[in-house]
Amino acid sequence: MVQIKEFRIVMPMSMEEYEIGLSYTILKMEQQNTNGKEGVELLQQVPFEDEKLGKGQFTSKDYHLQSKIPSWMKGFAPASALTVHEESWCAYPNSRTVIKCPLFSKCSLTIDTVIRPDNGCSENAHNLTSEQLAVREVEIVDIASQSRDYWSKVISAPNVDLTAFKSQTTSRGPLLKGWMDSCSPVMTTYKLVIMDAPIWGLGERLEDCIIAGERALFLACHRLCFAWIDEWYGMTSDQIREMERQTDLLLKKTLKKPAKAGSKLDGKRKTLKEEIAAVGSCT
């Protein structure tokens, strides 16, 4: 059974600020989660052009983060089979991400992202069909929430209290009850997670786990994006690109792999159009 879950993450910033802030946050989180044995490996980063998304950047990464995988899942295969491969087509403010794992080759996880300058009130930001809307579940994720579930602990999500945080640079915060209805500027990232795990006896449990894990990652990342606003506020796109280059060199060195800036994969990667068609056939 294909599961469709839409997470709406409201942020107290403009869309232009969010583009810089999210890039900075992802890069810093990758640095913090990379050591000699585990981490994030950048395989490819090149421009792309697509008739649906437009022009943007294609990125391919491998996530070697076996220590964060639940113990019950580790029993199925050696650690090498649990490396997660991510391909992303980003044409801000829209993007598509496809995540795969060799152990579960029949499974597909796709995340479509649409960003809008509202507070989560767009009812069909992804232009879903009536059939898709009938099975879609919607959750508004409050970054100021203090709740911590099992998956927050698995991914080692930091405890960040945004109800007590105030930015020294922008004077934004603290995020108190009802902040999503009153803050300005404001924007929302609409993340549509489509998960299909056609594995008899395990599929539904795996789907639930993966979606819950993605929610925890979304929440942790966006909490930190605002908590680190004084670090990235005022940065330019050129500064972010230089940070990306330096981060790639650092991660390659930390994982003890040679840096191959702009290197390409083996040519077997599907085009974005093929990925869209593949997911569309499941939904």
Secondary structure, DSSP 8 states (H G I E B T S, - for coil): --EEEEEEEEESS-HHHHHHHHHHHHHHHHHHT--SSSEEEEEEEEEEEETTTEEEEEEEEEEE-GGGS-HHHHTTS-GGGG-EEEEEEEETTEEEEEEE-GGGTT-EEEEEEEEESSSS--TTTT---HHHHHH-EEEEE-TT-----HHHHHTT-----TTS---TTT------TTHHHH-SS-EEEEEEEEEE---TTTHHHHHHHHHHHHHHHHHHHHHHHHHTHHHHTT--HHHHHHHHHHHHHHHHHHTT----TT----S----HHHHHHHHHHH-
